[in-house]
Amino acid sequence: MTFPHSTKPVIMGSVMGPMMMWMLHGAMTGNGVTGWALVAFLGAHVALIAVVMSGVVFAARLSPRAKTFIDRLHRPSLHHVAIMLVSALAISGAVHLVAHGFSIQGVV
């Protein structure tokens, strides 16, 4: 599945924001949810690093075709990081407002 160039950081930020809010909420309330949130957060990053590293090793050692593909991959810029962080803030802010009872009908 191929996404437009600027969609990937928005999707990543949209997933990252609620996950970070879940961890922060657990830490502030002392629910014990923080342990599972931390496991999910670290597990996702460990799995991502494992997939990336295995792809790099495969490309570097076994497949010249995969090596050329990996050489052409986009490396994230500061602009993409900013888009990811802004979308994380926007989505987590919206989730936070909805979770605490904010309704658009009360505003309009």
Order of alpha helices (4+ residues) and beta strands (2+ residues): alpha-alpha-alpha-alpha-alpha
